[in-house]
Amino acid sequence: MASTSASDDTSNDASNGPRKAPARSSGEGERSSEGERRGIIQIFANTLVKLKLKNATIDQPNAADTTTRGKAAIDIQGGGNVEIKVEGNNTLNGYGNSAGIQKNDDVSTGKLTITAQDTDQKLTLKGYDNGAAIGGRNHSYNHYEDAAGTKDIEINNGTIVVDGDFGSKEGNAAGIKITGNAVVDVTGDIRGSYKNYNDDSECTTEIEISGNAQVNVKKIDNNGYIWGGNIGQSSGKNEKITISDNAKVNTEGCIGGSNEDNGSKNGVINISDNATVKAHEGITGRNSTVNISGNANVTVGEGQIGGGSQSTSGGVTISNNAQVNGEFYGIECNLTLKDQAKIEGECTINGNKFNKDQASDGAVLDARINLEDGNIPDHTRQFKENGEWKDVSNRLDGNCNHTEDKTYLSETIPSTCSTPGEKIYRCFYCGSVAKTEPVACLPHTWVKGETVAPTCTQKGYTVYECSVCGQTENKDYTDVIAHTWVKGETVEPTCVAGGYTVYECSVCHATKRGDETEPTGVHTYTEPVKTVAPTYTERGYTVYKCQTCDATEQRDWVPMLERESTNSAPNYTVTGAETYETSVVDGRYIIAVPSEDAALNAVLGDLRAIKAQGADVVVFRTRSRESSLVIDEMLAMGPDATPFVLAHNGGEARLTINGAAHNELIH
């Protein structure tokens, strides 16, 4: 089924008056005062009609199989112009003798333009049986008058696949133009032909290929019957084929008409500028004029260039920096080699019809020049230098070392935006490739696309896509925008840390602190961590820690202990000797033990009783050791009931208080 959208532009036409040109789609057969319905989509155009094909398929052989409805997918009639824009992948099939897009020159005098944004957009056109894929209708059985030529068809972009002929099988093919960046692949012919098979004067073929267009024409294999692959009319007069600019043309057949008696006659074929042409079976046409000029590069697989030996007029002119190359090809008609043009590839030339006097220094002639019928001449190679032709045939044995500075630019493989090109230089002496040079890539053809808005974390940008290779690049950057802050949790200040409010971006969830305040400096002491008991010299207290930080405070003070008056004697014991002596001398309470090893066993309260006797220091003396204990230092170590032991072992002394060693108190 077709999936199409059509838009009509209305313009004022002095001959027809202002009117809207309808684009009519499928329905029952109908006729109009404007013409006869012949297609699934019928366009009667008296003003400009624009039709968009977007992923459309028109392929309805059964619905189209009526004489009232017509069998073309699209049929165009009237004097107005029609523009068809291709988007996506589209297929239009014609049936019977009708074309996929049918434009018969007897009912359509306006121009048809097929265009697209780029070559990724594709339109496939199919003919059926005797019908062209695009162009004029063929005759029906025994009704030769039904056949029609076509005129004024331009393809200027997109990829167009033609399964069948482009033009007309029986009639004119005038004003056929392929240009811009169009890619046209034809399986069949691009052609016109005489009508009714009996009058070659009726046929006019005009084909122009220019711009950066690429055209490939292949043969058709119809159950072993192989035909097609040609550009030009099969017969008739008034043929003109022009290939120019940077166009690239490749045919499996020939360019031009036949050299036979019933072939096309008096044609003009111009190949110029930077055109690259490969014609496998030649560039032909009886009495045709072939002009190859500029920097054109022409390769012929086999066959003839020009009208052949039967031609009585016309001829081939190769001029400027043009180059012709090939295998097993010949130029048997009049041939003129001019300027710095070059003939390569061992061409066979009719020497009796050859003029090389207009050639300039740098011209090359690699040929077999035949002066007598029936003879096969030797292969010679010449190039013109200092005004004279120089024979270098001795270099054709494969031993040329290309050391001389005698090379010429033979071919330039153009670069694209994604692939570098190459310049190929050949040796003047032997014709082989002597060196190559890279050609830098072309700049991309950027087409503005989607614009991505900036966010709070990423810059904005516009995506540009190359219309040639599809590469993308981000450009036109814009700065990030501000965060969208939303107020969240508020943290109160503490004794050591300031307060703040947490804000979160609702877009990217980034956070920040705001509304900051200074620390309070006020501690909250709630946790008791240590209790210190009072002594006779110090008050007791409790240490509290701040609940927030490590700061501490001493509180809950307890008064110092008061000493009680007592006349009680100390209650210590001495082990290690049966007897010992005590005395108080100058504030020192001396315990003298007549042995090497002895121990004083007491509690701290015993020291308090000794101090009541007027002593401040206790001296424990054995034969090899004397130790002193300051009473106040000892009393600070705990309550009066705290036990301690001062032991001498020969010259060694050891003090333990409540089981813990405290030798630091021994003096």
C-alpha positions as CSV (number, residue, x, y, z in Angstrom):
1,M,0.0,0.0,0.0
2,A,1.1,3.6,-0.6
3,S,2.1,5.7,2.4
4,T,2.4,9.2,0.9
5,S,1.8,12.7,1.7
6,A,1.2,15.4,-1.0
7,S,1.2,19.1,-0.9
8,D,0.1,21.4,-3.7
9,D,1.4,24.9,-4.4
10,T,-1.0,27.1,-6.3
11,S,0.3,29.7,-8.7
12,N,-1.2,32.0,-11.2
13,D,-0.8,30.9,-14.8
14,A,-1.8,33.4,-17.4
15,S,-3.0,30.7,-19.8
16,N,-5.0,28.6,-17.4
17,G,-5.9,31.1,-14.7
18,P,-5.4,30.5,-11.0
19,R,-6.3,26.9,-10.0
20,K,-5.3,24.2,-7.6
21,A,-3.5,21.2,-9.1
22,P,-4.8,18.0,-7.4
23,A,-2.7,15.0,-6.6
24,R,-5.2,12.2,-6.9
25,S,-4.7,8.8,-5.3
26,S,-6.2,5.4,-5.7
27,G,-9.9,5.0,-6.3
28,E,-12.1,3.8,-9.1
29,G,-11.2,4.7,-12.7
30,E,-12.1,8.1,-13.7
31,R,-11.5,10.5,-16.6
32,S,-11.1,14.3,-16.4
33,S,-11.2,17.1,-18.8
34,E,-7.5,17.5,-18.0
35,G,-6.6,14.0,-19.3
36,E,-7.0,10.3,-19.1
37,R,-6.3,8.4,-15.8
38,R,-3.4,6.1,-16.2
39,G,-1.9,5.6,-12.8
40,I,-2.5,4.6,-9.2
41,I,-1.6,8.1,-8.3
42,Q,-2.7,10.4,-11.1
43,I,-1.3,14.0,-11.2
44,F,-3.0,16.5,-13.6
45,A,-0.6,19.4,-13.1
46,N,-1.3,22.8,-14.6
47,T,0.6,24.6,-11.9
48,L,3.3,23.5,-9.6
49,V,2.5,20.3,-7.7
50,K,4.7,19.1,-4.8
51,L,4.5,15.4,-3.7
52,K,6.4,13.8,-0.9
53,L,7.1,10.1,-0.8
54,K,8.0,8.9,2.7
55,N,8.6,5.2,3.1
56,A,5.9,4.6,0.4
57,T,5.3,1.4,-1.5
58,I,3.0,1.4,-4.5
59,D,2.7,-2.1,-5.9
60,Q,-0.9,-3.0,-6.9
61,P,-0.9,-5.1,-10.0
62,N,-4.4,-6.4,-9.5
63,A,-6.0,-3.1,-8.6
64,A,-4.2,-1.5,-11.5
65,D,-5.1,-4.2,-14.0
66,T,-7.9,-2.3,-15.6
67,T,-7.8,0.0,-18.6
68,T,-9.8,2.7,-16.8
69,R,-7.5,2.8,-13.9
70,G,-4.1,2.6,-15.5
71,K,-1.0,0.6,-14.5
72,A,1.6,3.2,-13.7
73,A,2.4,3.8,-10.0
74,I,2.4,7.5,-10.6
75,D,1.3,9.1,-13.9
76,I,1.9,12.8,-14.7
77,Q,0.0,14.9,-17.1
78,G,-0.4,18.6,-17.9
79,G,1.7,21.6,-18.5
80,G,2.7,22.3,-14.8
81,N,5.9,21.3,-13.1
82,V,5.9,18.5,-10.6
83,E,8.4,18.1,-7.7
84,I,8.7,14.8,-5.9
85,K,10.7,14.8,-2.7
86,V,12.0,11.4,-1.4
87,E,12.3,10.5,2.3
88,G,13.1,7.1,3.6
89,N,12.9,4.0,1.5
90,N,10.3,4.0,-1.3
91,T,9.3,1.6,-4.1
92,L,7.1,2.4,-7.1
93,N,6.2,-0.5,-9.4
94,G,4.6,-0.1,-12.9
95,Y,2.8,-2.9,-14.7
96,G,2.0,-3.9,-18.2
97,N,3.5,-1.3,-20.5
98,S,3.4,1.5,-17.9
99,A,6.3,2.9,-15.9
100,G,6.8,3.2,-12.2
101,I,6.8,7.0,-12.7
102,Q,5.2,7.6,-16.1
103,K,5.6,11.0,-17.9
104,N,4.5,10.7,-21.5
105,D,5.6,13.6,-23.7
106,D,2.3,13.7,-25.6
107,V,0.4,14.7,-22.4
108,S,3.0,16.1,-20.0
109,T,4.9,19.2,-21.1
110,G,6.0,20.4,-17.6
111,K,9.2,19.4,-15.8
112,L,9.5,16.6,-13.3
113,T,12.1,17.1,-10.6
114,I,13.0,14.3,-8.1
115,T,15.0,15.4,-5.1
116,A,16.0,14.4,-1.6
117,Q,17.9,15.8,1.3
118,D,20.8,13.3,0.8
119,T,21.7,10.0,-0.7
120,D,20.4,8.1,2.3
121,Q,16.9,8.7,0.9
122,K,16.1,6.0,-1.6
123,L,13.5,5.6,-4.4
124,T,13.3,2.3,-6.3
125,L,11.5,2.4,-9.6
126,K,10.5,-0.8,-11.4
127,G,9.2,-1.4,-14.9
128,Y,7.4,-4.6,-16.0
129,D,7.8,-6.5,-19.2
130,N,8.1,-3.9,-21.9
131,G,7.5,-0.9,-19.7
132,A,10.2,1.6,-18.7
133,A,10.8,2.1,-15.0
134,I,10.7,5.9,-15.4
135,G,9.7,7.8,-18.5
136,G,7.5,7.1,-21.5
137,R,4.9,4.3,-21.9
138,N,5.6,1.5,-24.3
139,H,3.1,0.3,-26.9
140,S,0.5,-2.3,-26.2
141,Y,0.0,-5.4,-28.3
142,N,-0.5,-4.4,-31.9
143,H,-1.1,-0.8,-30.9
144,Y,2.2,1.0,-31.7
145,E,0.5,4.3,-31.5
146,D,0.2,3.9,-27.7
147,A,3.9,4.3,-27.2
148,A,5.2,7.6,-26.0
149,G,8.5,9.3,-25.4
150,T,9.3,11.4,-22.4
151,K,10.9,14.8,-21.7
152,D,12.3,17.1,-19.0
153,I,13.1,14.8,-16.1
154,E,15.7,15.9,-13.6
155,I,17.2,14.0,-10.6
156,N,19.3,16.2,-8.4
157,N,19.7,14.3,-5.2
158,G,18.9,11.0,-3.4
159,T,19.6,7.5,-4.4
160,I,17.4,6.4,-7.3
161,V,17.4,2.7,-8.3
162,V,15.9,2.0,-11.7
163,D,15.0,-1.6,-12.4
164,G,14.3,-1.3,-16.2
165,D,14.8,1.6,-18.6
166,F,15.1,5.3,-17.8
167,G,13.7,7.2,-20.7
168,S,11.7,5.7,-23.5
169,K,11.8,2.4,-25.5
170,E,9.9,4.0,-28.4
171,G,10.2,7.7,-28.6
172,N,12.1,10.7,-27.5
173,A,14.1,10.9,-24.3
174,A,14.7,14.7,-24.2
175,G,15.8,16.9,-21.3
176,I,17.0,14.0,-19.1
177,K,19.3,15.5,-16.4
178,I,21.1,13.8,-13.5
179,T,22.9,16.3,-11.4
180,G,23.7,17.5,-7.9
181,N,24.7,14.7,-5.6
182,A,22.3,12.2,-7.1
183,V,23.2,8.5,-7.2
184,V,21.4,6.7,-10.0
185,D,21.7,2.9,-10.5
186,V,20.1,1.6,-13.6
187,T,19.7,-2.0,-14.6
188,G,18.7,-1.6,-18.2
189,D,19.3,1.5,-20.4
190,I,19.1,5.3,-20.2
191,R,17.8,5.8,-23.7
192,G,15.4,6.9,-26.3
193,S,14.6,5.1,-29.5
194,Y,12.8,5.6,-32.8
195,K,9.1,5.2,-32.6
196,N,7.1,2.5,-34.5
197,Y,10.4,0.8,-35.5
198,N,10.3,2.6,-38.9
199,D,11.2,6.3,-38.6
200,D,14.5,7.3,-37.1
201,S,13.8,11.0,-37.6
202,E,11.2,11.0,-34.8
203,C,13.7,10.3,-32.0
204,T,15.6,12.9,-30.1
205,T,17.7,11.9,-27.1
206,E,19.2,14.5,-24.8
207,I,21.0,13.2,-21.6
208,E,23.0,15.4,-19.3
209,I,25.0,14.1,-16.3
210,S,26.7,16.8,-14.3
211,G,27.6,18.1,-10.8
212,N,28.7,15.3,-8.4
213,A,26.3,12.8,-9.8
214,Q,27.2,9.1,-9.9
215,V,25.5,7.0,-12.6
216,N,25.9,3.2,-12.9
217,V,24.2,1.3,-15.8
218,K,24.2,-2.5,-15.7
219,K,23.0,-5.1,-18.1
220,I,19.9,-7.2,-17.6
221,D,20.1,-11.0,-17.7
222,N,16.6,-12.1,-18.7
223,N,16.8,-15.9,-18.5
224,G,20.1,-15.9,-20.5
225,Y,19.1,-13.1,-22.8
226,I,21.5,-10.3,-21.8
227,W,20.9,-6.7,-22.9
228,G,21.1,-3.1,-21.7
229,G,23.8,-1.4,-19.8
230,N,23.9,1.5,-22.3
231,I,23.4,5.3,-22.2
232,G,22.0,6.7,-25.4
233,Q,19.5,5.8,-28.1
234,S,19.5,2.5,-29.8
235,S,18.8,4.2,-33.1
236,G,17.5,7.5,-34.5
237,K,18.9,11.0,-34.9
238,N,19.5,14.0,-32.8
239,E,21.4,12.4,-30.0
240,K,23.3,14.5,-27.5
241,I,25.0,13.2,-24.4
242,T,26.9,15.5,-22.1
243,I,29.0,14.4,-19.1
244,S,30.6,17.2,-17.2
245,D,31.8,18.7,-13.8
246,N,32.7,15.9,-11.3
247,A,30.3,13.4,-12.6
248,K,31.2,9.7,-12.5
249,V,29.6,7.3,-15.0
250,N,30.1,3.6,-15.3
251,T,28.3,1.5,-17.9
252,E,28.5,-2.2,-18.7
253,G,27.4,-1.4,-22.2
254,C,28.3,1.5,-24.3
255,I,27.7,5.3,-24.4
256,G,26.0,6.5,-27.6
257,G,24.1,4.6,-30.2
258,S,25.0,1.7,-32.5
259,N,27.5,2.0,-35.4
260,E,25.3,-0.1,-37.6
261,D,23.3,1.3,-40.5
262,N,20.1,1.4,-38.4
263,G,22.0,2.8,-35.4
264,S,21.9,6.3,-34.0
265,K,23.5,8.8,-36.4
266,N,25.1,12.2,-36.1
267,G,25.1,12.2,-32.3
268,V,27.3,14.5,-30.2
269,I,28.9,13.1,-27.1
270,N,30.8,15.6,-24.9
271,I,32.9,14.5,-21.9
272,S,34.6,17.4,-20.1
273,D,35.8,19.0,-16.9
274,N,36.7,16.5,-14.2
275,A,34.3,13.8,-15.3
276,T,35.3,10.2,-14.9
277,V,33.8,7.7,-17.4
278,K,34.1,4.0,-17.7
279,A,32.3,2.5,-20.8
280,H,32.9,-1.2,-21.0
281,E,31.8,-1.6,-24.6
282,G,32.8,1.8,-26.0
283,I,31.6,5.3,-26.9
284,T,29.9,4.9,-30.2
285,G,27.4,6.2,-32.8
286,R,27.7,6.2,-36.5
287,N,29.0,9.6,-37.8
288,S,29.0,10.8,-34.2
289,T,31.2,13.6,-32.8
290,V,33.0,12.7,-29.6
291,N,34.7,15.4,-27.7
292,I,36.8,14.5,-24.6
293,S,38.4,17.5,-23.0
294,G,39.3,19.3,-19.8
295,N,40.7,16.8,-17.2
296,A,38.2,14.1,-18.2
297,N,39.4,10.6,-17.6
298,V,37.8,8.0,-20.0
299,T,38.3,4.2,-19.8
300,V,37.0,1.8,-22.4
301,G,37.0,-1.9,-21.8
302,E,36.7,-2.9,-25.4
303,G,35.1,-1.7,-28.6
304,Q,35.2,1.6,-30.3
305,I,35.5,5.3,-29.5
306,G,33.7,7.2,-32.2
307,G,31.7,6.1,-35.2
308,G,33.9,3.4,-36.6
309,S,35.2,2.9,-40.1
310,Q,31.7,3.2,-41.6
311,S,31.5,6.9,-40.5
312,T,31.7,9.5,-43.2
313,S,31.5,12.5,-40.9
314,G,32.1,13.3,-37.3
315,G,35.1,12.0,-35.4
316,V,36.9,12.0,-32.1
317,T,38.7,15.0,-30.5
318,I,40.8,14.5,-27.4
319,S,42.1,17.8,-26.0
320,N,43.4,19.7,-23.0
321,N,44.6,17.3,-20.3
322,A,42.0,14.6,-21.1
323,Q,43.1,11.0,-20.9
324,V,41.7,7.9,-22.7
325,N,42.6,4.4,-21.6
326,G,41.4,0.9,-22.1
327,E,42.0,-2.6,-23.3
328,F,41.4,-3.9,-26.9
329,Y,39.8,-0.7,-28.1
330,G,40.1,1.2,-31.2
331,I,39.5,4.6,-32.9
332,E,38.8,4.0,-36.5
333,C,37.1,7.3,-37.4
334,N,38.7,10.7,-37.7
335,L,40.9,11.3,-34.6
336,T,42.5,14.6,-33.5
337,L,44.9,14.6,-30.5
338,K,45.4,18.1,-29.2
339,D,47.2,20.0,-26.3
340,Q,48.5,17.6,-23.6
341,A,45.9,14.9,-24.1
342,K,46.9,11.3,-23.7
343,I,45.9,8.1,-25.3
344,E,47.0,5.1,-23.2
345,G,46.3,1.4,-23.2
346,E,47.5,0.2,-26.6
347,C,44.7,1.7,-28.7
348,T,44.4,0.7,-32.3
349,I,44.2,3.8,-34.5
350,N,43.4,4.3,-38.2
351,G,46.6,6.1,-39.2
352,N,45.0,7.4,-42.3
353,K,42.4,9.4,-40.3
354,F,44.7,10.5,-37.4
355,N,45.9,14.1,-36.8
356,K,48.4,14.7,-34.0
357,D,49.9,17.9,-35.3
358,Q,47.9,20.0,-32.7
359,A,49.4,18.2,-29.7
360,S,51.6,20.1,-27.3
361,D,54.5,19.0,-25.1
362,G,53.3,16.4,-22.6
363,A,50.9,14.7,-25.0
364,V,51.1,10.8,-25.0
365,L,50.3,8.3,-27.7
366,D,50.3,4.6,-26.8
367,A,48.9,2.8,-29.8
368,R,49.0,0.5,-32.7
369,I,48.8,2.8,-35.7
370,N,47.3,0.9,-38.6
371,L,48.0,2.3,-42.1
372,E,47.0,-0.7,-44.2
373,D,43.9,-2.9,-43.9
374,G,44.7,-6.4,-42.8
375,N,48.0,-5.7,-41.1
376,I,48.5,-5.7,-37.4
377,P,51.0,-2.9,-36.6
378,D,53.5,-2.9,-33.9
379,H,52.8,-1.4,-30.5
380,T,54.5,1.9,-30.2
381,R,54.7,4.6,-27.5
382,Q,55.4,8.2,-28.1
383,F,55.3,11.4,-26.0
384,K,55.8,14.9,-27.2
385,E,58.8,16.9,-25.8
386,N,60.4,20.1,-27.0
387,G,58.0,20.2,-29.9
388,E,58.8,16.8,-31.2
389,W,57.3,13.3,-30.8
390,K,59.8,11.1,-29.0
391,D,59.5,7.4,-29.6
392,V,60.0,5.5,-26.3
393,S,58.7,2.1,-27.5
394,N,61.8,0.4,-26.1
395,R,60.6,1.1,-22.6
396,L,57.6,-1.1,-23.0
397,D,59.5,-4.3,-22.1
398,G,58.8,-3.8,-18.4
399,N,62.3,-2.6,-17.5
400,C,61.6,1.1,-17.1
401,N,62.8,2.4,-13.8
402,H,60.9,5.7,-13.9
403,T,64.0,7.5,-12.6
404,E,63.7,10.4,-14.9
405,D,61.6,13.3,-13.9
406,K,59.0,12.5,-16.6
407,T,55.7,11.8,-15.0
408,Y,52.2,13.1,-15.5
409,L,49.1,13.2,-13.4
410,S,47.0,10.3,-14.8
411,E,44.1,10.1,-12.4
412,T,42.8,11.8,-9.4
413,I,40.7,9.8,-7.0
414,P,38.7,12.4,-5.3
415,S,38.6,12.6,-1.5
416,T,35.5,12.7,0.5
417,C,35.0,14.1,4.0
418,S,35.7,10.6,5.4
419,T,38.2,9.1,2.9
420,P,41.3,10.7,1.6
421,G,41.8,10.7,-2.1
422,E,44.8,10.0,-4.2
423,K,46.7,11.4,-7.2
424,I,48.2,8.8,-9.5
425,Y,51.2,9.7,-11.7
426,R,52.3,7.7,-14.7
427,C,55.6,7.5,-16.4
428,F,55.8,9.2,-19.8
429,Y,58.2,6.5,-21.0
430,C,56.3,3.4,-20.2
431,G,52.8,4.4,-19.0
432,S,53.1,2.5,-15.7
433,V,52.2,4.1,-12.3
434,A,55.3,5.9,-11.1
435,K,54.1,7.4,-7.9
436,T,51.1,8.4,-5.9
437,E,50.2,11.3,-3.7
438,P,47.5,11.5,-1.0
439,V,44.8,14.0,-1.2
440,A,43.5,15.4,2.1
441,C,39.9,14.7,3.1
442,L,37.3,17.3,2.2
443,P,35.6,19.3,5.0
444,H,32.4,17.9,6.3
445,T,29.1,19.3,5.1
446,W,27.5,20.1,8.4
447,V,23.7,20.2,8.7
448,K,22.3,21.7,11.9
449,G,20.2,19.2,13.9
450,E,19.0,18.7,17.4
451,T,19.7,21.4,20.0
452,V,20.3,20.0,23.5
453,A,19.5,22.5,26.2
454,P,22.0,23.2,29.0
455,T,21.4,21.8,32.5
456,C,23.0,22.7,35.8
457,T,25.7,20.1,35.3
458,Q,26.2,20.0,31.5
459,K,26.7,22.6,28.8
460,G,24.1,22.9,26.1
461,Y,25.0,22.2,22.5
462,T,23.7,21.7,19.0
463,V,24.3,18.4,17.1
464,Y,25.5,18.9,13.6
465,E,25.5,15.9,11.1
466,C,27.5,15.7,8.0
467,S,25.1,15.2,5.1
468,V,27.7,13.2,3.2
469,C,29.1,10.7,5.6
470,G,26.7,10.9,8.6
471,Q,29.4,11.8,11.2
472,T,28.1,14.0,14.0
473,E,29.8,16.8,16.0
474,N,28.6,18.9,18.9
475,K,29.0,22.6,18.4
476,D,27.6,26.0,19.6
477,Y,28.0,25.2,23.3
478,T,26.1,27.2,25.8
479,D,27.0,27.7,29.5
480,V,25.5,25.5,32.2
481,I,22.5,27.1,34.0
482,A,22.1,27.7,37.8
483,H,21.0,24.9,40.1
484,T,17.4,24.8,41.3
485,W,18.0,24.8,45.1
486,V,15.4,23.4,47.4
487,K,15.7,24.0,51.2
488,G,16.1,20.8,53.2
489,E,17.4,19.9,56.7
490,T,18.6,22.5,59.1
491,V,21.5,21.6,61.4
492,E,21.7,23.5,64.6
493,P,25.1,25.0,65.8
494,T,27.0,23.2,68.6
495,C,29.7,24.2,71.0
496,V,32.4,23.6,68.4
497,A,30.6,23.5,65.0
498,G,28.6,26.1,63.3
499,G,25.0,25.6,62.2
500,Y,23.8,25.5,58.6
501,T,20.9,24.5,56.2
502,V,21.3,21.8,53.6
503,Y,20.0,22.8,50.1
504,E,19.5,20.2,47.3
505,C,19.2,20.8,43.6
506,S,15.9,19.3,42.4
507,V,17.5,18.6,38.9
508,C,20.8,17.0,39.6
509,H,20.6,16.4,43.4
510,A,23.8,18.2,44.1
511,T,23.9,19.7,47.7
512,K,25.3,22.7,49.3
513,R,25.3,24.4,52.8
514,G,23.7,27.8,53.4
515,D,22.5,30.0,56.1
516,E,25.6,29.2,58.2
517,T,25.9,30.3,61.8
518,E,28.9,30.5,64.3
519,P,29.5,27.8,67.0
520,T,27.8,28.6,70.3
521,G,30.9,27.9,72.4
522,V,28.6,26.6,75.2
523,H,29.4,23.1,76.2
524,T,26.8,20.6,77.6
525,Y,28.5,18.5,80.3
526,T,26.3,15.5,80.9
527,E,28.5,12.4,80.9
528,P,30.5,11.6,84.1
529,V,33.7,10.0,83.1
530,K,35.9,10.0,86.3
531,T,35.5,10.5,90.0
532,V,38.5,11.6,92.1
533,A,38.4,10.9,95.9
534,P,39.4,13.6,98.4
535,T,42.7,13.4,100.2
536,Y,44.1,15.1,103.3
537,T,45.7,17.6,100.8
538,E,43.3,17.8,97.9
539,R,39.5,18.0,97.4
540,G,37.7,15.3,95.7
541,Y,35.6,15.9,92.5
542,T,33.8,14.3,89.5
543,V,34.9,14.9,85.8
544,Y,32.1,15.4,83.3
545,K,32.5,15.3,79.5
546,C,30.7,17.5,76.9
547,Q,28.1,15.5,75.0
548,T,29.2,17.0,71.8
549,C,33.0,17.3,72.0
550,D,35.9,16.1,74.1
551,A,35.9,19.1,76.5
552,T,35.7,18.2,80.2
553,E,34.7,20.0,83.4
554,Q,35.3,19.2,87.1
555,R,32.2,19.4,89.4
556,D,30.7,17.9,92.5
557,W,33.6,18.9,94.7
558,V,34.2,16.9,97.9
559,P,36.1,18.5,100.9
560,M,39.6,17.2,101.8
561,L,39.9,14.6,104.5
562,E,40.6,15.8,108.1
563,R,43.3,14.2,110.1
564,E,42.3,12.7,113.4
565,S,44.5,13.0,116.5
566,T,45.8,9.6,117.6
567,N,48.4,8.2,119.9
568,S,48.1,4.7,118.5
569,A,51.3,3.0,117.5
570,P,51.7,1.9,113.8
571,N,50.7,-1.7,113.2
572,Y,53.2,-2.8,110.5
573,T,55.2,-6.0,110.4
574,V,58.7,-6.8,109.4
575,T,59.6,-10.2,108.0
576,G,63.1,-11.6,107.3
577,A,64.5,-11.1,110.9
578,E,63.4,-12.0,114.3
579,T,64.3,-8.6,115.7
580,Y,64.7,-5.0,114.3
581,E,65.2,-1.6,115.8
582,T,63.2,1.7,115.2
583,S,64.1,5.3,115.9
584,V,63.0,8.8,115.0
585,V,65.9,11.1,114.0
586,D,65.4,14.5,112.4
587,G,61.9,13.7,111.1
588,R,63.0,10.3,109.8
589,Y,61.4,7.1,111.1
590,I,64.1,4.5,110.8
591,I,63.4,0.8,110.7
592,A,66.8,-1.1,110.9
593,V,66.8,-4.9,110.1
594,P,70.0,-6.9,110.7
595,S,69.6,-9.1,107.6
596,E,70.2,-9.1,103.8
597,D,66.6,-9.8,102.9
598,A,63.6,-8.3,104.6
599,A,60.1,-6.8,103.9
600,L,58.0,-4.1,105.5
601,N,54.3,-5.0,105.4
602,A,51.8,-2.2,106.3
603,V,48.8,-0.2,105.3
604,L,48.9,3.5,104.5
605,G,47.2,4.3,107.8
606,D,50.3,3.0,109.6
607,L,52.3,5.8,107.9
608,R,49.8,8.3,109.3
609,A,50.5,7.0,112.8
610,I,54.2,7.3,112.2
611,K,53.7,10.8,111.0
612,A,51.9,11.6,114.2
613,Q,55.2,10.8,115.9
614,G,56.8,13.8,114.1
615,A,58.3,11.9,111.2
616,D,57.9,12.9,107.5
617,V,60.0,10.1,106.0
618,V,60.1,6.3,106.7
619,V,63.6,4.8,106.2
620,F,63.8,1.0,105.7
621,R,67.4,-0.2,106.2
622,T,68.9,-3.7,105.7
623,R,72.5,-4.7,105.5
624,S,73.0,-4.0,101.8
625,R,70.2,-1.5,101.1
626,E,68.5,1.6,102.5
627,S,65.1,2.9,101.1
628,S,63.2,6.0,102.0
629,L,59.4,6.7,101.6
630,V,58.0,10.2,101.8
631,I,54.9,9.7,104.0
632,D,52.7,12.4,102.2
633,E,53.5,10.9,98.8
634,M,52.4,7.5,100.1
635,L,49.2,8.8,101.7
636,A,48.2,10.2,98.4
637,M,48.1,6.8,96.9
638,G,44.8,5.7,98.5
639,P,42.7,5.3,101.6
640,D,44.3,4.3,104.9
641,A,43.4,0.7,104.5
642,T,45.4,0.4,101.3
643,P,48.2,-2.2,101.9
644,F,51.7,-1.8,100.6
645,V,55.0,-3.9,100.8
646,L,58.6,-2.6,100.7
647,A,60.9,-5.5,100.1
648,H,64.7,-5.7,100.0
649,N,66.5,-8.5,98.3
650,G,70.1,-7.9,98.8
651,G,70.9,-4.6,97.1
652,E,67.5,-4.6,95.2
653,A,64.3,-2.8,96.5
654,R,60.7,-3.2,95.3
655,L,57.5,-1.3,96.4
656,T,54.0,-2.5,95.7
657,I,50.9,-0.6,96.7
658,N,47.6,-2.6,96.6
659,G,49.5,-5.1,94.5
660,A,50.8,-2.6,91.9
661,A,54.5,-1.7,91.5
662,H,55.4,1.8,92.5
663,N,59.2,1.9,92.6
664,E,59.0,5.5,91.5
665,L,58.2,6.4,95.2
666,I,61.4,4.8,96.6
667,H,64.0,7.4,97.4
